[in-house]
Amino acid sequence: MKQYKVKKGYDIPITGKPEANLIDAPNPDSFAINPEEFHGVKPRLHIKEGDSVKIGSPLFEDKNYPAVQFCSPAAGKISEIQFGPRRVVKRISISGGGHDVVQHETFRVADISGAAPDKLRELLLKGGIWPLIRQRPFDVIARPDSKPKSIFINCMDTAPLAGDAGFALQGQFAEFEAGIEALKVLGHNVPVHVVLNPNGKQDDFLKANGVQFHAFAGKHPAGLVSTHIEKIDRIQGATDTVWYLTAYQTAQLGSFLLQGQYPQERVVTVTGSGAQKRQYYRIRNGAVLKSILRDNLAAGEQRIIAGNVLTGRHVGPDDAPSFYSNQITVIPEGRERHFMAWLSPGFSRWTYSRAYVSGWMPGKKFSMHTNMNGEHRALVKTGDYNHVMALDILPDFLAKAILAEDVELMEKLGILECAPEDFALCSYICPSKTEFTEIIKEGLDMMRAELT
């Protein structure tokens, strides 16, 4: 196993880490899927309100790639289809909670390696499992006709308050192994890189055969796939394609092939100071958050985030957990304003630049809220971005190239190697309150329209 040490980065000192305790959540009667979470996908609906669906029934497809199907995580009736501006599908709600399921062909682990790639691809597309596979460049769902030069399976997460991938995946090695075998077939035996956390639970992951193991140590973003790709198999241009999944997504893919059914369960972690019970939950796939968070929120107004505090989405109790993240974060809403707070010594206030006394107190953690403590202002060059950016990229120069819509300069500055999540720390520490993640997302959309 090759070891890597990421020297740049920053671990946000936030309270609310989950306990290593896994419990079964109550059975819900409401489920949901959020199509707007799938960046780059233009949904074409297959259903309408009042329709009955099974687990695994197709709900919508991508207009650009109709073969890519998105399936129902639950059995019941379509209770609501919520539209946003310009008829964008925001949420599909399902009431019920039955167990009727669409059955597909099943495989044994030993048989997967001998399956035809086209057959596996068609099965994953039809079963709604293909969206688990994403690609670089552009950070979108992998095109069904794409041919990767390598595949990355990320078995670590260094995001704020993230849980242990090994703990969440315990007892599912057969599914994980089946997923790896399927990916090797789909990729025509290109290298499969399994990236581990040297400080996490590794035993089950190390049992996998025919893969290359790597371990990354360091502060966040040591656990991001862009960091791994740059060190192991760097993207050289728009023609290079790399597929990637998390360990849990790989196991879900394998579970589908072994059982022939859309995965009905998943493990999520509830984190953050706004939650009373911070632990791991085994839930029904697509279960709305109120089934997990009922009687679990701290006093006061709380913000629910599907994902982590850096890259997650602000959601409500009737939304489902993120399709791509197993983390749910709850933190207080920062509504309070403090008169002349900048004059206080700041013993209990976080600071990256050490403007407060707390910046000189290593190891101190904070119960953080959503208040930005200021608004957007002119971009100031402080050099701080380079201290938290692990990639060989200049964040401020790339952002300016995107705002100027200079496609050639964007490519030279490395936009094809990155994703919005790689710039989340830049947004977090930015004294100008610049949303780098949104700028990078716009830049990648611009490049995708130009090059595909």
ChimeraX attribute file (.defattr): number of C-alpha atoms within 10 A of each C-alpha:
attribute: neighborCount
match mode: 1-to-1
recipient: residues
	/A:1	11
	/A:2	10
	/A:3	12
	/A:4	16
	/A:5	11
	/A:6	18
	/A:7	16
	/A:8	16
	/A:9	20
	/A:10	21
	/A:11	15
	/A:12	21
	/A:13	17
	/A:14	18
	/A:15	18
	/A:16	26
	/A:17	18
	/A:18	20
	/A:19	14
	/A:20	13
	/A:21	12
	/A:22	15
	/A:23	11
	/A:24	12
	/A:25	16
	/A:26	13
	/A:27	12
	/A:28	18
	/A:29	17
	/A:30	23
	/A:31	28
	/A:32	26
	/A:33	27
	/A:34	18
	/A:35	20
	/A:36	15
	/A:37	14
	/A:38	15
	/A:39	13
	/A:40	15
	/A:41	17
	/A:42	18
	/A:43	20
	/A:44	15
	/A:45	15
	/A:46	14
	/A:47	16
	/A:48	14
	/A:49	13
	/A:50	14
	/A:51	12
	/A:52	16
	/A:53	24
	/A:54	20
	/A:55	23
	/A:56	26
	/A:57	25
	/A:58	21
	/A:59	22
	/A:60	20
	/A:61	21
	/A:62	17
	/A:63	13
	/A:64	13
	/A:65	13
	/A:66	13
	/A:67	17
	/A:68	26
	/A:69	24
	/A:70	25
	/A:71	23
	/A:72	28
	/A:73	28
	/A:74	32
	/A:75	23
	/A:76	24
	/A:77	20
	/A:78	22
	/A:79	19
	/A:80	15
	/A:81	18
	/A:82	13
	/A:83	12
	/A:84	10
	/A:85	7
	/A:86	6
	/A:87	8
	/A:88	13
	/A:89	18
	/A:90	16
	/A:91	20
	/A:92	22
	/A:93	25
	/A:94	29
	/A:95	19
	/A:96	17
	/A:97	20
	/A:98	14
	/A:99	12
	/A:100	14
	/A:101	19
	/A:102	17
	/A:103	15
	/A:104	18
	/A:105	11
	/A:106	15
	/A:107	17
	/A:108	13
	/A:109	19
	/A:110	11
	/A:111	12
	/A:112	23
	/A:113	18
	/A:114	11
	/A:115	15
	/A:116	13
	/A:117	18
	/A:118	12
	/A:119	11
	/A:120	17
	/A:121	19
	/A:122	14
	/A:123	18
	/A:124	23
	/A:125	19
	/A:126	19
	/A:127	25
	/A:128	25
	/A:129	25
	/A:130	22
	/A:131	20
	/A:132	19
	/A:133	21
	/A:134	20
	/A:135	19
	/A:136	23
	/A:137	25
	/A:138	25
	/A:139	23
	/A:140	20
	/A:141	20
	/A:142	23
	/A:143	18
	/A:144	18
	/A:145	8
	/A:146	14
	/A:147	17
	/A:148	21
	/A:149	18
	/A:150	21
	/A:151	27
	/A:152	25
	/A:153	24
	/A:154	24
	/A:155	25
	/A:156	28
	/A:157	21
	/A:158	19
	/A:159	22
	/A:160	22
	/A:161	24
	/A:162	23
	/A:163	25
	/A:164	20
	/A:165	22
	/A:166	21
	/A:167	16
	/A:168	23
	/A:169	20
	/A:170	11
	/A:171	11
	/A:172	16
	/A:173	17
	/A:174	17
	/A:175	24
	/A:176	23
	/A:177	23
	/A:178	28
	/A:179	26
	/A:180	28
	/A:181	26
	/A:182	26
	/A:183	29
	/A:184	21
	/A:185	20
	/A:186	21
	/A:187	19
	/A:188	15
	/A:189	18
	/A:190	16
	/A:191	17
	/A:192	22
	/A:193	21
	/A:194	26
	/A:195	25
	/A:196	27
	/A:197	22
	/A:198	15
	/A:199	11
	/A:200	15
	/A:201	19
	/A:202	16
	/A:203	11
	/A:204	16
	/A:205	19
	/A:206	14
	/A:207	11
	/A:208	18
	/A:209	10
	/A:210	13
	/A:211	20
	/A:212	15
	/A:213	17
	/A:214	18
	/A:215	20
	/A:216	22
	/A:217	18
	/A:218	18
	/A:219	19
	/A:220	24
	/A:221	29
	/A:222	27
	/A:223	23
	/A:224	19
	/A:225	24
	/A:226	24
	/A:227	22
	/A:228	25
	/A:229	21
	/A:230	16
	/A:231	12
	/A:232	15
	/A:233	15
	/A:234	14
	/A:235	20
	/A:236	13
	/A:237	14
	/A:238	16
	/A:239	12
	/A:240	17
	/A:241	20
	/A:242	22
	/A:243	25
	/A:244	28
	/A:245	22
	/A:246	23
	/A:247	25
	/A:248	26
	/A:249	25
	/A:250	25
	/A:251	23
	/A:252	24
	/A:253	28
	/A:254	30
	/A:255	24
	/A:256	26
	/A:257	28
	/A:258	20
	/A:259	16
	/A:260	18
	/A:261	19
	/A:262	28
	/A:263	21
	/A:264	19
	/A:265	14
	/A:266	18
	/A:267	21
	/A:268	23
	/A:269	27
	/A:270	31
	/A:271	29
	/A:272	30
	/A:273	24
	/A:274	27
	/A:275	24
	/A:276	17
	/A:277	18
	/A:278	22
	/A:279	19
	/A:280	26
	/A:281	20
	/A:282	17
	/A:283	22
	/A:284	23
	/A:285	23
	/A:286	25
	/A:287	30
	/A:288	24
	/A:289	23
	/A:290	16
	/A:291	21
	/A:292	21
	/A:293	18
	/A:294	9
	/A:295	11
	/A:296	16
	/A:297	19
	/A:298	15
	/A:299	10
	/A:300	8
	/A:301	13
	/A:302	18
	/A:303	19
	/A:304	26
	/A:305	24
	/A:306	26
	/A:307	28
	/A:308	20
	/A:309	26
	/A:310	18
	/A:311	18
	/A:312	17
	/A:313	17
	/A:314	14
	/A:315	17
	/A:316	14
	/A:317	14
	/A:318	16
	/A:319	24
	/A:320	24
	/A:321	25
	/A:322	20
	/A:323	18
	/A:324	18
	/A:325	18
	/A:326	23
	/A:327	23
	/A:328	30
	/A:329	27
	/A:330	28
	/A:331	24
	/A:332	22
	/A:333	16
	/A:334	15
	/A:335	9
	/A:336	7
	/A:337	9
	/A:338	8
	/A:339	8
	/A:340	7
	/A:341	11
	/A:342	11
	/A:343	8
	/A:344	12
	/A:345	12
	/A:346	16
	/A:347	13
	/A:348	14
	/A:349	17
	/A:350	21
	/A:351	15
	/A:352	15
	/A:353	13
	/A:354	12
	/A:355	14
	/A:356	19
	/A:357	15
	/A:358	20
	/A:359	18
	/A:360	13
	/A:361	11
	/A:362	8
	/A:363	9
	/A:364	14
	/A:365	16
	/A:366	16
	/A:367	16
	/A:368	21
	/A:369	19
	/A:370	13
	/A:371	12
	/A:372	10
	/A:373	11
	/A:374	9
	/A:375	9
	/A:376	12
	/A:377	10
	/A:378	9
	/A:379	13
	/A:380	11
	/A:381	11
	/A:382	10
	/A:383	10
	/A:384	14
	/A:385	21
	/A:386	17
	/A:387	13
	/A:388	22
	/A:389	23
	/A:390	23
	/A:391	24
	/A:392	12
	/A:393	17
	/A:394	14
	/A:395	21
	/A:396	18
	/A:397	12
	/A:398	23
	/A:399	23
	/A:400	15
	/A:401	18
	/A:402	23
	/A:403	13
	/A:404	11
	/A:405	15
	/A:406	14
	/A:407	17
	/A:408	10
	/A:409	16
	/A:410	23
	/A:411	19
	/A:412	12
	/A:413	18
	/A:414	18
	/A:415	25
	/A:416	22
	/A:417	25
	/A:418	24
	/A:419	22
	/A:420	20
	/A:421	22
	/A:422	25
	/A:423	25
	/A:424	21
	/A:425	23
	/A:426	24
	/A:427	18
	/A:428	20
	/A:429	18
	/A:430	21
	/A:431	20
	/A:432	16
	/A:433	18
	/A:434	21
	/A:435	17
	/A:436	23
	/A:437	22
	/A:438	16
	/A:439	18
	/A:440	23
	/A:441	20
	/A:442	17
	/A:443	27
	/A:444	25
	/A:445	17
	/A:446	17
	/A:447	22
	/A:448	16
	/A:449	9
	/A:450	9
	/A:451	9
	/A:452	6
